[in-house]
Amino acid sequence: MASSGNSGGLMSSAGLVRYFDSEDRNAIRIDPKTVMAFCILFGVFVQVLTLTVA
């Protein structure tokens, strides 16, 4: 039988929201543009390897 009150879903996730909202000062910070540039260069590198090896 379903209870007529709130199931407490928001209360149980409030700690996770607070945890992920805080920034750790010891964390590694990488600019998103750097990540995108690395992914593009890695993709080009794989394509060049595919063309030269195959």
A tleap script that builds the chain and sets N, CA, C and O, in Angstrom:
source leaprc.protein.ff14SB
mol = sequence {
  NMET ALA SER SER GLY ASN SER GLY GLY LEU
  MET SER SER ALA GLY LEU VAL ARG TYR PHE
  ASP SER GLU ASP ARG ASN ALA ILE ARG ILE
  ASP PRO LYS THR VAL MET ALA PHE CYS ILE
  LEU PHE GLY VAL PHE VAL GLN VAL LEU THR
  LEU THR VAL CALA
}
set mol.1.N position { 0.846 -1.167 0.000 }
set mol.1.CA position { 0.000 0.000 0.000 }
set mol.1.C position { 0.895 1.235 0.000 }
set mol.1.O position { 1.836 1.315 0.791 }
set mol.2.N position { 0.620 2.187 -0.865 }
set mol.2.CA position { 1.438 3.397 -0.986 }
set mol.2.C position { 1.115 4.371 0.129 }
set mol.2.O position { -0.047 4.562 0.488 }
set mol.3.N position { 2.146 4.978 0.665 }
set mol.3.CA position { 1.921 5.968 1.710 }
set mol.3.C position { 1.509 7.289 1.073 }
set mol.3.O position { 1.868 7.574 -0.070 }
set mol.4.N position { 0.764 8.082 1.808 }
set mol.4.CA position { 0.262 9.328 1.248 }
set mol.4.C position { 1.222 10.490 1.451 }
set mol.4.O position { 0.917 11.604 1.024 }
set mol.5.N position { 2.373 10.276 2.087 }
set mol.5.CA position { 3.334 11.357 2.348 }
set mol.5.C position { 4.456 11.358 1.334 }
set mol.5.O position { 4.475 10.556 0.400 }
set mol.6.N position { 5.381 12.262 1.530 }
set mol.6.CA position { 6.554 12.375 0.672 }
set mol.6.C position { 7.482 11.189 0.943 }
set mol.6.O position { 7.665 10.788 2.093 }
set mol.7.N position { 8.058 10.639 -0.107 }
set mol.7.CA position { 8.915 9.460 0.054 }
set mol.7.C position { 10.308 9.821 0.565 }
set mol.7.O position { 11.081 8.933 0.925 }
set mol.8.N position { 10.636 11.107 0.603 }
set mol.8.CA position { 11.944 11.521 1.111 }
set mol.8.C position { 13.036 11.480 0.067 }
set mol.8.O position { 14.216 11.479 0.418 }
set mol.9.N position { 12.680 11.447 -1.210 }
set mol.9.CA position { 13.682 11.405 -2.271 }
set mol.9.C position { 14.575 12.624 -2.291 }
set mol.9.O position { 15.786 12.512 -2.484 }
set mol.10.N position { 13.982 13.791 -2.093 }
set mol.10.CA position { 14.790 15.003 -2.096 }
set mol.10.C position { 15.681 15.090 -0.867 }
set mol.10.O position { 16.815 15.562 -0.947 }
set mol.11.N position { 15.176 14.640 0.253 }
set mol.11.CA position { 15.977 14.707 1.478 }
set mol.11.C position { 17.186 13.774 1.388 }
set mol.11.O position { 18.262 14.107 1.884 }
set mol.12.N position { 17.017 12.619 0.764 }
set mol.12.CA position { 18.127 11.676 0.695 }
set mol.12.C position { 19.186 12.120 -0.309 }
set mol.12.O position { 20.349 11.737 -0.177 }
set mol.13.N position { 18.815 12.916 -1.305 }
set mol.13.CA position { 19.794 13.356 -2.296 }
set mol.13.C position { 20.397 14.711 -1.956 }
set mol.13.O position { 21.293 15.175 -2.661 }
set mol.14.N position { 19.931 15.353 -0.899 }
set mol.14.CA position { 20.434 16.685 -0.556 }
set mol.14.C position { 21.925 16.645 -0.216 }
set mol.14.O position { 22.649 17.583 -0.549 }
set mol.15.N position { 22.386 15.614 0.421 }
set mol.15.CA position { 23.798 15.493 0.749 }
set mol.15.C position { 24.659 15.343 -0.491 }
set mol.15.O position { 25.764 15.884 -0.542 }
set mol.16.N position { 24.173 14.614 -1.500 }
set mol.16.CA position { 24.931 14.449 -2.737 }
set mol.16.C position { 25.028 15.759 -3.493 }
set mol.16.O position { 26.076 16.078 -4.055 }
set mol.17.N position { 23.949 16.518 -3.510 }
set mol.17.CA position { 23.983 17.801 -4.196 }
set mol.17.C position { 24.993 18.716 -3.513 }
set mol.17.O position { 25.767 19.396 -4.186 }
set mol.18.N position { 24.990 18.737 -2.208 }
set mol.18.CA position { 25.932 19.581 -1.476 }
set mol.18.C position { 27.359 19.081 -1.704 }
set mol.18.O position { 28.283 19.889 -1.804 }
set mol.19.N position { 27.556 17.761 -1.788 }
set mol.19.CA position { 28.885 17.190 -1.988 }
set mol.19.C position { 29.439 17.568 -3.360 }
set mol.19.O position { 30.591 17.986 -3.473 }
set mol.20.N position { 28.624 17.421 -4.398 }
set mol.20.CA position { 29.098 17.701 -5.749 }
set mol.20.C position { 29.125 19.188 -6.053 }
set mol.20.O position { 29.775 19.603 -7.013 }
set mol.21.N position { 28.435 20.005 -5.257 }
set mol.21.CA position { 28.466 21.436 -5.456 }
set mol.21.C position { 29.773 22.050 -4.961 }
set mol.21.O position { 30.244 23.044 -5.515 }
set mol.22.N position { 30.351 21.467 -3.933 }
set mol.22.CA position { 31.573 22.041 -3.375 }
set mol.22.C position { 32.762 21.700 -4.269 }
set mol.22.O position { 32.833 20.616 -4.847 }
set mol.23.N position { 33.686 22.640 -4.370 }
set mol.23.CA position { 34.875 22.423 -5.182 }
set mol.23.C position { 36.045 22.099 -4.275 }
set mol.23.O position { 36.262 22.762 -3.261 }
set mol.24.N position { 36.793 21.082 -4.644 }
set mol.24.CA position { 37.958 20.686 -3.871 }
set mol.24.C position { 39.159 21.504 -4.332 }
set mol.24.O position { 39.434 21.589 -5.529 }
set mol.25.N position { 39.862 22.095 -3.397 }
set mol.25.CA position { 41.019 22.917 -3.756 }
set mol.25.C position { 42.185 22.064 -4.251 }
set mol.25.O position { 43.072 22.581 -4.931 }
set mol.26.N position { 42.205 20.783 -3.932 }
set mol.26.CA position { 43.292 19.901 -4.354 }
set mol.26.C position { 43.009 19.222 -5.690 }
set mol.26.O position { 43.859 18.491 -6.197 }
set mol.27.N position { 41.849 19.446 -6.259 }
set mol.27.CA position { 41.472 18.775 -7.498 }
set mol.27.C position { 42.260 19.354 -8.683 }
set mol.27.O position { 42.631 20.528 -8.692 }
set mol.28.N position { 42.497 18.505 -9.665 }
set mol.28.CA position { 43.160 18.939 -10.891 }
set mol.28.C position { 42.140 19.683 -11.740 }
set mol.28.O position { 41.043 19.178 -11.982 }
set mol.29.N position { 42.494 20.871 -12.190 }
set mol.29.CA position { 41.586 21.666 -13.015 }
set mol.29.C position { 42.148 21.733 -14.425 }
set mol.29.O position { 43.273 22.184 -14.639 }
set mol.30.N position { 41.346 21.275 -15.386 }
set mol.30.CA position { 41.745 21.274 -16.786 }
set mol.30.C position { 40.712 22.089 -17.557 }
set mol.30.O position { 39.508 21.895 -17.395 }
set mol.31.N position { 41.189 22.989 -18.386 }
set mol.31.CA position { 40.298 23.810 -19.204 }
set mol.31.C position { 39.574 22.920 -20.220 }
set mol.31.O position { 40.208 22.061 -20.833 }
set mol.32.N position { 38.279 23.101 -20.411 }
set mol.32.CA position { 37.540 22.277 -21.385 }
set mol.32.C position { 38.095 22.389 -22.803 }
set mol.32.O position { 38.020 21.431 -23.573 }
set mol.33.N position { 38.651 23.547 -23.154 }
set mol.33.CA position { 39.248 23.693 -24.490 }
set mol.33.C position { 40.470 22.793 -24.634 }
set mol.33.O position { 40.729 22.267 -25.716 }
set mol.34.N position { 41.216 22.615 -23.555 }
set mol.34.CA position { 42.375 21.731 -23.582 }
set mol.34.C position { 41.949 20.290 -23.806 }
set mol.34.O position { 42.592 19.557 -24.557 }
set mol.35.N position { 40.874 19.887 -23.161 }
set mol.35.CA position { 40.367 18.517 -23.328 }
set mol.35.C position { 39.904 18.295 -24.761 }
set mol.35.O position { 40.197 17.259 -25.357 }
set mol.36.N position { 39.178 19.271 -25.317 }
set mol.36.CA position { 38.708 19.139 -26.700 }
set mol.36.C position { 39.873 19.090 -27.683 }
set mol.36.O position { 39.856 18.297 -28.624 }
set mol.37.N position { 40.883 19.929 -27.471 }
set mol.37.CA position { 42.047 19.934 -28.359 }
set mol.37.C position { 42.777 18.594 -28.282 }
set mol.37.O position { 43.213 18.065 -29.305 }
set mol.38.N position { 42.910 18.042 -27.073 }
set mol.38.CA position { 43.574 16.745 -26.927 }
set mol.38.C position { 42.784 15.654 -27.650 }
set mol.38.O position { 43.374 14.803 -28.317 }
set mol.39.N position { 41.466 15.671 -27.525 }
set mol.39.CA position { 40.635 14.651 -28.188 }
set mol.39.C position { 40.754 14.741 -29.700 }
set mol.39.O position { 40.842 13.721 -30.384 }
set mol.40.N position { 40.756 15.962 -30.220 }
set mol.40.CA position { 40.877 16.130 -31.671 }
set mol.40.C position { 42.249 15.662 -32.145 }
set mol.40.O position { 42.353 14.953 -33.146 }
set mol.41.N position { 43.296 16.053 -31.433 }
set mol.41.CA position { 44.645 15.623 -31.821 }
set mol.41.C position { 44.807 14.113 -31.708 }
set mol.41.O position { 45.474 13.498 -32.540 }
set mol.42.N position { 44.210 13.516 -30.698 }
set mol.42.CA position { 44.286 12.068 -30.550 }
set mol.42.C position { 43.552 11.375 -31.707 }
set mol.42.O position { 44.025 10.366 -32.229 }
set mol.43.N position { 42.403 11.919 -32.100 }
set mol.43.CA position { 41.665 11.356 -33.233 }
set mol.43.C position { 42.461 11.442 -34.526 }
set mol.43.O position { 42.477 10.494 -35.311 }
set mol.44.N position { 43.125 12.581 -34.754 }
set mol.44.CA position { 43.963 12.738 -35.948 }
set mol.44.C position { 45.126 11.759 -35.895 }
set mol.44.O position { 45.476 11.157 -36.910 }
set mol.45.N position { 45.726 11.595 -34.725 }
set mol.45.CA position { 46.830 10.653 -34.559 }
set mol.45.C position { 46.398 9.226 -34.894 }
set mol.45.O position { 47.134 8.495 -35.558 }
set mol.46.N position { 45.219 8.830 -34.441 }
set mol.46.CA position { 44.711 7.482 -34.729 }
set mol.46.C position { 44.457 7.325 -36.221 }
set mol.46.O position { 44.756 6.274 -36.789 }
set mol.47.N position { 43.911 8.349 -36.865 }
set mol.47.CA position { 43.663 8.273 -38.300 }
set mol.47.C position { 44.971 8.151 -39.082 }
set mol.47.O position { 45.055 7.386 -40.043 }
set mol.48.N position { 45.981 8.900 -38.671 }
set mol.48.CA position { 47.283 8.821 -39.340 }
set mol.48.C position { 47.888 7.437 -39.148 }
set mol.48.O position { 48.440 6.872 -40.092 }
set mol.49.N position { 47.793 6.884 -37.947 }
set mol.49.CA position { 48.287 5.524 -37.727 }
set mol.49.C position { 47.530 4.506 -38.586 }
set mol.49.O position { 48.127 3.574 -39.124 }
set mol.50.N position { 46.241 4.688 -38.705 }
set mol.50.CA position { 45.448 3.757 -39.510 }
set mol.50.C position { 45.864 3.809 -40.969 }
set mol.50.O position { 45.937 2.775 -41.633 }
set mol.51.N position { 46.135 4.997 -41.468 }
set mol.51.CA position { 46.527 5.119 -42.875 }
set mol.51.C position { 47.937 4.596 -43.125 }
set mol.51.O position { 48.207 4.038 -44.188 }
set mol.52.N position { 48.833 4.767 -42.168 }
set mol.52.CA position { 50.217 4.351 -42.392 }
set mol.52.C position { 50.426 2.863 -42.127 }
set mol.52.O position { 51.258 2.240 -42.786 }
set mol.53.N position { 49.696 2.281 -41.182 }
set mol.53.CA position { 49.892 0.880 -40.842 }
set mol.53.C position { 49.125 -0.030 -41.786 }
set mol.53.O position { 49.627 -1.083 -42.179 }
set mol.54.N position { 47.937 0.359 -42.145 }
set mol.54.CA position { 47.084 -0.512 -42.976 }
set mol.54.C position { 47.472 -0.534 -44.401 }
set mol.54.O position { 46.839 -1.223 -45.202 }
savepdb mol mol.pdb
quit
